[in-house]
Structure formats: structure tokens, C-alpha cells
Amino acid sequence: MHKTTLKIICFFVITLLVFGPIVTSKTIAKEHQQIDYKNNDVLTTDEKIQEILQKINETLVRNFMEYLILEIGFRYTGTDGCQKAAQYISDQFENMGMQVRYQNWSAKINKSNPNFITSQNVEATQQGSNPNYDDMIIFNAHYDTATDTVGANDDGSGTVAVLAAAYVLSQYSFKRTMKFVTFSGEEQGLFGSDAYVRELYDQQTPVLVEFNADGIGRASTAESGRKIRLSVTEDTGWITDIMQNMTKEYGLNFNITTFWKVNRDLPFGFSDYFPFARFGYESISVWESDGDPNYHSPQDNISNINLSYLVNTTRHIAATMAILADTEVEVPQVYIANPRAGKIIHNDTIIKNIKYVTSLIIDETNIYAEVKQGLYPIDRVEFYYGNKLLFTDTEKPYEYMLNERSIGLHKIKVIAYDSKGNSATDQMKIVFFNIKTK
């Protein structure tokens, strides 16, 4: 090669390295639209997972985190910062090529404050390719902060994880629809997630599982940096098994433990998983193994984040979602389709929506269980009133007319069993007023 030609090539390469385009958090989502990705329809699930794990990296996570925390900062619901964060998140989702919408909501802060607060959730939808896989997967976090903090871990970490997972997963096609949602109003009382879940429930949208991430970016020791804790609802064991198998099969080798089962009957919850649990949806919340002493304080800043750990917690959620999105569900699923939660009901007719989840039911009501079988046929569906088994149904439609004499609070429950003994449960509380028994 001629020396002059060699010098020109060297100069060109050095110029690109020094003055080439710098990818910032503002442009990162747009960049992926310009890349000619291969047709992933021919990829196996294993190949997808390997690529997804590689693409969720520290650079990606840092860019989202730095813009959210350093450029926007304080994001208390109702402030300009919160609105700027919503716009930023929406812009990122749109640049990923997903369907994006705002869900506006308003709520009264508390009884002593007559003012209503208004804000918005931001939702992105990645449509599934197979209409038979009609139960979606949701990954959510809250983008608002407490007062006097930029909330890097609470919950900048979860918001960044949602953005990073959406950015990478949007590059592939999956059979099942996935939604990526960021809520406001969490710090004031789970207002955004409550509004979102009520809409899902009233539209009778089937949800396979909801993943919640709230504080997944802090690890203070090497030991805690290899641990993830989960809180789960009762029928998610097969999904947590997928996550635990995945961390071994792909060499992440994290210690993943379930440290508490969600109690749907509690009057309060600790994060945005709770409205999902109250309305009967299956939920898995992902938590860091360390407690965070910086929560709700000015010290919850970007120096509080272990980026390597945040990358790994995000990888676990995104890879589990990817596996689920192409997986045929092997176990049965069941939910109580009638009566409906959050209503006043008379003679099985909805009279009024109420702010409570517990419905007021006047006179007898037909309990109808919607059941999806997994790999094996449904054997039976059991109907409970409190802890008392009232009826076992073995044929569709799975239903029971509840006509017990009652003036008070009760729990109704259905359990579906398949021929292999696998089971699924749904339950709800009702205030049941019925004196006209036959």
C-alpha cells in the first residue's frame, strides 16, 4: 500500500475516533432505529436471550440514569420536573417504535387536603405476534420522587430498568404482548398505579404477570451484589422458577430468593405492585438485597447507584420477560369474572363504581370462574365462602350461585385444578347483604 494512502486512512480512522458521534441519553433510543437488525423471527429463544443480556449494558443504563437524575432531577408529582420526566420517557418509547400513550389521572391527596392532584402515567406497548397468546406481560416502575430528593434509587433505578428493557426487547418480536409502564403518584399513595389497574380491570384485560421494580440499584458489598429478592403472589412459582433457571443457564449465577408472599388482604402496600395484587393479578416485585438508608433523602443521588448491579437486575427481569413472551403456559389460570371488584351490585347488576376494591353485593350473586387450561385438561373448580367449600364444578361454565344468608364482610375464593394436580387461585372480599335465601 502506498505510504500516502496509508497516512490518509490513518488520519480518517483517528478523526472518527476523536470526533465521531457521541451517543447521549437523548439520542440513544433513536440510534437503535438506524441499525439494520437481522430478522429475529429465525432466532431461537436461547439466541434472543444471549443477545438481550449482552445489549443491556452499563453504557445503556448510565445514559438513561444520567439524563433522568442529572438533567431532570427532582420529580415530585405535580411539579415541572415530574412533567419533564413523563415527556422524556414518552419520547424514548416513541423513538423505540412502540405504541405510546399517556393515561391522565387525578386524585385527592388526603382527607385534610381538599385539593386534587393531576398527573399522568406513561405506557408503551410492544404488540405480540400471536393472538392466541392474549395474556400480556407488564413491567412497571414509578418515575416520581419523594420531596427533597432526585430519587436515583427510589425509583430512578426502576424507571431506568423499564427504559433499558424496553429499548432492547423492542428490537425483537415475541408471541405475547408486553407493556412498559411508568407511574407517577406512587409517593403520595400509589395513585397512578391504582388508576392504571382499575382501567385494566374494568376493560377485563388478561394479564399473565406484572413485574414491579422499586429500588433495584444499590449493592454495598460483593455478596449483596449477587443477590436479588422477590415478593410474589401465590400463583407465580413457575415464573420465579424460570428466573432462577435462567440465571444459572446463562452464567449470571445470582442468588434469587422469595422473601415474602404478597398478602392481598392488607389495607396498604409498599409499592405499585399492590393495586395489581388487590385486583387479583399475579405480581412479582424485584428488590435489591440491601436495605437503602438513603431513601427519601438528598443522599439518594447518582452516587448511591451501583451501575453494575442495576445492569444485572435489569437483565434478570428483561430475560425472564423474553422467555415468558414466547412460552406456552403449562399451568392453569383462573380469575373471578363475576362478581366484579370495586362495585355496588344488586341482583348481579352493577349499580355504581366505588373507590374501594371490596364490592357491596345485595342479594344473591352468581360466582363465575374464567379458567384457562395449561398443558393438561381442567379436572375441577372449587368454590369457597370463607374457608368453607360450597361447591365443586367439573364442567364449563364454572359457576356457583351464592345465596348464603349474610350481613357482613366475607371472602369468596375459587381454585382450579388440572388433571396433573396443578392449581390456580383467585379470591376477593365482598360485603354481602343477603336475607332472601331460598
N, C-alpha and C positions, 0 to 999 in steps of 0.2 A: 504494500500500500504506500502511496506517495506521502512524504512527510507533511506536506501542506494539507493534504486531505485529512491525515490523522489529526493534525492540530485543530482543524475546523470541527471534526467530530468531537474531540475532547472538550473544546470550548462550548459546543452545543449542549453536551451532557452536563457540564458544570453549571451552565446557565439554567438548565431545567431544575437541577437540584437546589440551587440557591434561590432562584426567583420563581419557581413553579408555584402552582396554585396551592394555597393553604386552605384545608378543609376546616371550617368552623362549625359551631353548633347551629348557626343559621342556615348553612348550606348542606349539612350532612345528609338530610333526607332527600334533597334534590339530586345529590350526587348519585345515589343508587338508581335513580330513574334513567341516568345516562349510560349505565353499564348494560351491556348486552349479555344477560344471564342465559345460561343454557336452559333448554326446555326441561323443567324439573319433573314433568309428568313421567319421564322414564326413570327417574331416580327411585331407588328403594327407600323405605323409611330409614334404614340404617345410614344410607348415604346422606339423606337430608339431615339427620341428627348430627352427624360428624361435621357437616358444613355449618350448621346453625351454631354449634358450640364454638367453632373457630371464629365465626363472624361476630359473635358477642365478645368484644374485647375491651381492653382498658381505654383505648382511644375513643371508641364509640361512646362508652359510658361517661368518660370525662367531659366530652364535648357537650352532651346534654346537661350534665350536672353543673358545669361552669356557667352555662347560659342561664339556667334556672336560678341558681343561687347567687352568682356574682353580678349578672346583668339585671335580673328582675328582683331577686331578694325577697323581702317581706311580702307575704301573700295572704294576709288575714282576709277572710271572706267579707266582701263588701268594699274592699279598698281597690285602688287603681292597680296595685301590684297583683291582686288576685285576677282582675280582668285581663291584665297583660299576660299573665301565665296561661289563662284559658286560650287567648288568641295565639300565643306561641305554640301550645300543644296542638291546637286545631291546625295551624299552618304546617306543623311537622307531619301530622296524619295525612293531610291533603297531599303533601309532597311525596308521600309514600304510595299514593294512588288509591287510597282507601275511601270508602263512603264515610263522610264525617257529618255529624250534626251536633248542635247544642241542645241540651234539654234544660230549659229555664225552670226555675223553681222559686218559691217564696215560702217563708216560714216565720212564725213568731218565736223570738229568741227564748223568752221565758214569760211566766205569768206576770212578773213585776214590770216587764218592759212591754209596753203596748205596740211598739214598732215592729214592722215586718222587715226581714232581711231578704233580699233577692239576689240570686246568683245563677250559675249555670254549670251543669256537668258537660263534659266533652266526650263524645262516643265515636269510635271508629269501628267500622265493620269490614271484616275480610270474609267475603261470601264463600261458602263451601261449594264444592263441585257436584256433590251427590245429594239430591233432595231426600233420599231415604235416611240420611244422617241429619235429622231435623232438630236434634237437641244440641244447642250451641255451647261453646266454652267461653267463659268471661274471665278476663284478667283486669283487675282494677286496683287503684290506689287513690289517695286524696292529695290534691295539689295545693290545698290551702295550708296555712300555718297557724300556730298559736300567736298570741300577741308577743311583741318584742323579740322575735326570732326569725331567722331566714329559713329555719326548718330543713337543714340539709339532710338529716336522717329521718326526721318526722315532718313530712313524709316525702322529702325530695328524693330519697333513695327509692321508694316505691314508685313514684312518678317516673323517674329515670328508667327504672326497670320496665315499666309498661311501654315507654317510648322505644327503648332498645329492643325489647321483644317484638314489638310491632314492626320496627324497621327491618329486622331480619326475617321474621316469619312472613312478612308481606312479599318477600321475594320468591315464595313457593306457593304451590296450590295444594289444598287439602280438601278432603271429602266433607268435613264438618265446618260450619261457620264459626268464626271466632270474633269476639268483640273485645276491644281495648277501651277501657273507660276510666276517666279521671274525675273524681268528685270534689266539689267544694263543700263547705259547711260541716265538715267532719268534726272540727274542733269545737263548734258550738253545740253539737248534738246529733251528728250523723244525718243532717238534714238532706244533703244531696243524695246520699245513697238510699235513704228512705223514699224519697220521691222517685228515684230510678226504679227501685224494686217494686214499688206499688204499680208503676206503669207496666213493668214486665208481667206482674201477676194478673193485672186486670186484662191484659191482652192475651193471657194464657200462653205465654211464650215458653216453650220447653227448654230447660237449661240442664245440661249434663252435670256441670260443676262450675263453681265460681272460685277463682283464686284471688286472694287478697294479700297485698304486700304493704306493710306499715312498719317501717323501721327494719331494713334488711341490709344496712350498710356499715355496721360497726362490729369490729372484732379486735379486741385489745391484746390477745395472745395468739400464739401459733395454734394452740389447742382449740380455742373458740373459733378460730378461723377455718376450722374443718368441720364445724357443726352447724346444722340447721334444725330449728324446732318447728313443729307444726301444731296447729289446733284444727280439729276436724269435726264434721258432723258424722252421724252414725253409719252412713252407708258409703263411705269413701275409702274403705280399707283397700279395695282393689286398685284404686288410683294411687294411694300412697305406696303400695307395693311396686307400681310401675316406676315411681320416682326413685325408690330405694334400689330397684334393679338397674335402672338407668345409670345411677351414679357409680355403680360397680362396673357395668359393662363398658362404659366409655371412659373409664380411668379417672373420674373425678374423685371417687373414694371419700365422699363426705359421710359423716355420721348423722343420719336423719332420724329424728325421734318425734313421736307424737306425745306432747307433754300435757295436753288436756283435750277432753271431748267437749264440744260446744253444748251447753245446756240451753235448749230453745225456750225454756220456760222462764229464764231470768228476765227481770224487768229492764235490764240495761246490757250493753255490750261494750267492748273495748276498742272496736274499730268498725270499718264499713262491711265486714263480713256479717254483722249482726242482723241488719234488715233482711238479708238473704236467708239466714237461718230462721228468723221469725216467720217468714212466709213459706217455709217448707223446702227451700232449695238446699242442695248439697254444697258445702263450702269447705275449702282448705285455705287456712291462713298461714303464710310463711313468715317466720320471725327469726331474727338473729339470736344466737345463743347467749350473748352478753346482755345484761341489762344496760340501759343508757342513762347515766346520771345527768346528761346534758339536755334531756327532753324539756321542751317548753322554756328554754333559757337562751340567752345570747350566745352561749357556748356551743349550741347546736349549729355549727357552721361547717364549711367545707373541710376544715382541718380535722373534723370529727369523723370523716368518712374514710374507710378502708376500701379503696377502689378495687383492689384485687378480690376482696371478699364480696363486694357488690356485684362484680362481674360474675362470680360463681353462683351467687344466689339467683341472679337473673337467668343464668344458663340453666339451672335446675328447673325453674318454672317454665321457661320457653321450650325446652326439650320435652318436658312432660306434656305440655300442651300439644306439641307437634305429634307426639306418639298417639295421644288421645284423639287428635283430629282425624287420624286415618284408621282408628281402631274400631272394630265391631265390638259392641258392648256384650260381654259374656253373661253378666248377672242381670236379674230382673230389676225393673224400676217401677215405682208406684207413687202416685200422688192423689190426694183427695180433691177431686174435681167439683164435688158438691158435698156439703155447703161451702160457700166461699168465705174467706177470711176478710175481716175489716168491713163488715156489713151489718145492717139490720135486716133480718129476713123473716117474713111471715108466710106460712104455707109454701115454702120453697120459692118465694118470690122476693127478689132483692128490693127493699124499700128505700134504702139510703146507704151511702158510703159513710164510714166514720173514721176518725183518726186512729182508733185503736185497732190492733190486729185481732183481738178476740171479738168474735161476732156475737150479736144478740139474736138468738133464734126463738121465735114464738111459734108454738105448736109443732107438730111432728115434722121431721125432716128426713129426706132420703140421702143417705150417705152413699156416694158413688165413687168408686175407686178406679182411676185410669191406670191401667197396667201395661207395661211393655215387657215382653219376654226377651231374655238374652238368648243364649245358645240352646237352652232347654225349655220345654213346654211348662206353662204355669200349672202347678198342681192344685193350689187353693189360695184363697184370700180370706183372712180372718178379720173380723170387725170387733173392736173393743170399745167399751164405755167405761172410762177409768181403767182399772185393771181387770175388768170382767169381760170375758169372751162371750159375746152375744150371738155370733153367727159365723158360720164358715160357708163360703160360696166356692163352688168348683167350676162354674160356667159363666161365660160372659152373658150379659153385663154384670160386673161385680158390684153388687149394691145391697143395701140393707135399709129398711125403713125404721128409723129411730123414733120410738113412741113411748119412751120411758117417762113416768111421772117425774117432774123436776121443777124446782125453782132455785137455780143456783149455777155455780161455775163447775164445768166438767171438762174432761179431756176425751176426745174421740181419737181412735188410732186404727190404722189398717196395716196389716202385714201380708205381703205377697210372698209365696214360696214357689220355687220351681221344682221339677221332678228330681233334681240332684240335691235339694235341701238348701240351695242359696236363697237368701231372703232380702227384702227391701221393706222399709218402714216409712210411713208418713203419719203425722199427727197434728192436731190443732186443738186449741182451747175454745170453748163456747160457753156463753151464758145462755142456759137452756131454760125457757119458761114454757112448760107444757103440763096442763092439768086435764086435758081432754083425751086421756088414754082410752083405748078400746078394751 
